[in-house]
Amino acid sequence: MIKLKNFKIQPIVFLLSMIIFLNACGLYEPVDLRKVPINEKDKREKNMKEGRKIKFGRGGTRGGNFEFSSSNPLWRASLEIINFMPLSNADYSGGLIITDWYNQSGVKNESIKITIRFLSNEIRSDGLKIIIHKKICDNNTNCSVNLLESDLSNDIKIAILKKAAKIKANNKEKRKDKEDDFTLRR
């Protein structure tokens, strides 16, 4: 320990290092007062608009931001558009839907498989990637699988985006109706 005229430097160095450490680890986060209301009533209204709730018990802990697949318009629209095809894999957290091989009743040796990749939760044309594979078999023994490059993938993408936009609009109307009912009860 270094001493200068009965003055201990070690506690001061420790205190300064703790202040620097706590500031660097992100515990202190500055708040923009233009975005955060000061009035308690305004805070409650902002929290209600954002969907925040009162939590009892372990309310302060959050494990992450999880959305249910039924609340994602793109996911719901994709499932509704390809509902005639059997699914091989549907992974919401991975953002992937894969159908099983599907053939129309008139064509025996050809079948298709559709893969939908979700690149974004937003309803945008670059938020989805549709991949279609075509399988052609000779007497069910020799099969060749090729990537199908046609307008079908673009048609499916457009149909999904239109359906998702309708679902999102309906959700907004339902939410607005619930908010109106809530304000009328007050």
Backbone torsions as a table, in degrees:
resi	resn	phi	psi	omega
1	MET	NA	132.5	179.8
2	ILE	-91.6	129.8	-179.8
3	LYS	-119.7	133.4	173.6
4	LEU	-124.8	104.7	177.7
5	LYS	50.8	56.8	178.0
6	ASN	62.0	27.1	179.8
7	PHE	-117.7	122.7	-177.3
8	LYS	-92.2	127.1	-177.9
9	ILE	-87.6	-27.7	-174.8
10	GLN	-58.0	-47.0	178.5
11	PRO	-63.4	-33.1	180.0
12	ILE	-70.3	-42.8	177.7
13	VAL	-63.0	-42.0	177.9
14	PHE	-61.3	-45.6	-179.0
15	LEU	-64.3	-43.1	178.5
16	LEU	-65.8	-41.0	178.9
17	SER	-66.2	-35.8	177.1
18	MET	-66.8	-39.4	178.5
19	ILE	-63.9	-44.3	179.2
20	ILE	-64.8	-43.8	-179.3
21	PHE	-62.2	-46.8	-178.7
22	LEU	-66.7	-33.8	178.2
23	ASN	-71.5	-36.1	-177.5
24	ALA	-77.4	-24.6	-175.1
25	CYS	-82.8	-4.5	173.0
26	GLY	93.3	12.1	177.1
27	LEU	-68.5	-34.9	177.9
28	TYR	-94.9	121.2	179.3
29	GLU	-126.9	117.1	-178.6
30	PRO	-65.9	146.7	-177.0
31	VAL	-114.5	135.5	176.6
32	ASP	-86.7	111.8	-175.5
33	LEU	-69.0	-13.5	175.9
34	ARG	-73.7	-25.4	-177.8
35	LYS	-98.0	-20.7	-177.5
36	VAL	-109.3	121.2	-179.7
37	PRO	-70.8	148.2	-179.5
38	ILE	-89.3	-38.4	-178.0
39	ASN	-68.0	136.9	-178.6
40	GLU	-62.6	-38.8	179.6
41	LYS	-63.8	-41.8	178.2
42	ASP	-65.2	-37.1	177.3
43	LYS	-62.4	-43.7	179.5
44	ARG	-62.6	-43.9	179.6
45	GLU	-63.9	-40.2	177.9
46	LYS	-64.2	-43.1	179.0
47	ASN	-64.6	-37.2	178.8
48	MET	-68.2	-38.6	178.0
49	LYS	-65.4	-34.3	-179.8
50	GLU	-82.8	-5.3	177.4
51	GLY	85.1	17.2	178.3
52	ARG	-81.3	149.1	-176.0
53	LYS	-126.1	169.7	172.0
54	ILE	-81.5	131.3	-179.3
55	LYS	-119.5	131.8	177.3
56	PHE	-107.3	158.4	178.7
57	GLY	77.5	-117.5	-178.8
58	ARG	-89.8	49.6	-175.5
59	GLY	-71.7	-24.5	-177.5
60	GLY	-76.8	-20.6	-177.0
61	THR	-90.6	138.1	176.8
62	ARG	-131.2	130.5	-179.9
63	GLY	-85.8	-16.3	-177.9
64	GLY	154.0	178.4	-179.5
65	ASN	-104.5	98.8	-177.9
66	PHE	-108.8	132.8	174.1
67	GLU	-110.1	144.4	174.8
68	PHE	-78.6	147.6	-177.2
69	SER	-62.6	-25.8	-179.3
70	SER	-72.3	-14.6	179.3
71	SER	-93.9	-4.3	179.2
72	ASN	-94.9	113.0	-176.9
73	PRO	-61.8	-37.0	179.4
74	LEU	-64.6	-42.3	179.6
75	TRP	-63.3	-48.3	-179.1
76	ARG	-62.4	-43.5	-179.0
77	ALA	-64.5	-39.7	179.3
78	SER	-62.1	-44.5	179.5
79	LEU	-65.9	-35.8	179.4
80	GLU	-71.3	-35.4	-179.2
81	ILE	-70.1	-39.6	-177.4
82	ILE	-102.9	26.3	-176.2
83	ASN	-67.5	-13.9	178.9
84	PHE	-81.6	-12.3	-177.9
85	MET	-102.3	141.5	175.4
86	PRO	-71.1	142.6	-178.3
87	LEU	-93.3	138.6	174.7
88	SER	-95.6	-38.2	-179.2
89	ASN	-152.7	134.2	174.6
90	ALA	-137.2	105.5	-176.5
91	ASP	-119.8	102.4	-177.1
92	TYR	-67.4	-43.7	-177.3
93	SER	-67.8	-29.8	177.2
94	GLY	-87.3	-11.1	179.1
95	GLY	69.0	48.9	-173.8
96	LEU	-145.8	133.8	171.4
97	ILE	-127.1	127.0	177.8
98	ILE	-125.7	127.0	177.2
99	THR	-88.1	164.9	173.1
100	ASP	-82.3	170.1	177.8
101	TRP	-63.9	132.8	-176.0
102	TYR	-130.2	132.0	173.1
103	ASN	-129.3	149.8	178.1
104	GLN	-76.6	157.3	-175.2
105	SER	-65.0	-25.1	-177.7
106	GLY	-81.5	-22.8	-176.4
107	VAL	-112.4	116.9	-174.9
108	LYS	-86.6	-38.1	-171.4
109	ASN	-99.1	5.1	178.7
110	GLU	-119.7	138.8	175.3
111	SER	-147.4	158.5	-179.4
112	ILE	-124.7	157.1	176.2
113	LYS	-134.2	131.3	-177.5
114	ILE	-111.2	132.7	174.1
115	THR	-117.9	127.8	177.9
116	ILE	-115.3	121.4	177.0
117	ARG	-109.4	130.4	178.6
118	PHE	-96.2	114.5	-179.8
119	LEU	-95.2	-14.8	-179.7
120	SER	-157.8	155.6	175.2
121	ASN	-86.9	-8.6	-179.6
122	GLU	-80.9	150.4	-180.0
123	ILE	-83.8	89.4	179.9
124	ARG	-139.8	155.5	-178.4
125	SER	-67.9	-28.4	178.0
126	ASP	-90.0	7.7	177.4
127	GLY	-87.1	-9.5	-179.8
128	LEU	-127.3	147.7	170.4
129	LYS	-131.3	120.2	-179.0
130	ILE	-104.9	124.1	178.2
131	ILE	-121.2	128.3	-179.2
132	ILE	-120.6	127.7	175.1
133	HIS	-109.7	143.9	179.0
134	LYS	-118.5	130.3	179.6
135	LYS	-112.8	127.1	177.6
136	ILE	-119.1	124.4	-177.5
137	CYS	-117.3	144.6	173.5
138	ASP	-102.6	106.1	179.8
139	ASN	53.6	34.7	177.7
140	ASN	59.3	20.8	177.6
141	THR	-113.0	-53.4	178.6
142	ASN	-102.4	117.8	-179.4
143	CYS	-121.9	142.1	173.5
144	SER	-122.3	135.4	-179.4
145	VAL	-114.9	126.9	-179.6
146	ASN	-132.1	154.1	174.6
147	LEU	-73.8	126.3	-178.8
148	LEU	-88.8	115.1	178.7
149	GLU	-106.2	96.3	179.4
150	SER	-146.5	-176.7	178.6
151	ASP	-77.4	-6.0	-178.1
152	LEU	-61.9	-42.0	-179.9
153	SER	-64.9	-39.1	177.3
154	ASN	-67.6	-39.1	177.6
155	ASP	-63.2	-41.1	178.8
156	ILE	-65.8	-42.6	179.1
157	LYS	-60.5	-45.1	-179.9
158	ILE	-63.8	-41.9	179.3
159	ALA	-63.3	-41.0	178.9
160	ILE	-65.5	-44.1	-179.0
161	LEU	-64.4	-40.3	177.8
162	LYS	-63.9	-45.1	-179.5
163	LYS	-64.7	-40.2	179.3
164	ALA	-64.7	-38.6	178.1
165	ALA	-63.9	-39.8	177.2
166	LYS	-65.3	-42.7	179.6
167	ILE	-62.9	-42.7	179.8
168	LYS	-64.2	-40.6	178.5
169	ALA	-64.4	-41.2	178.1
170	ASN	-64.9	-38.2	178.4
171	ASN	-64.6	-39.3	178.6
172	LYS	-64.8	-40.9	179.0
173	GLU	-64.5	-42.5	178.9
174	LYS	-63.6	-42.6	179.7
175	ARG	-64.0	-40.0	179.7
176	LYS	-66.0	-40.8	177.7
177	ASP	-62.1	-40.7	178.9
178	LYS	-65.7	-40.5	177.9
179	GLU	-64.5	-40.3	178.1
180	ASP	-63.7	-41.7	176.9
181	ASP	-62.6	-38.9	-179.9
182	PHE	-65.6	-41.9	-179.7
183	THR	-70.9	-30.2	177.5
184	LEU	-70.6	-31.1	179.6
185	ARG	-71.7	-26.8	-177.7
186	ARG	-71.5	NA	NA
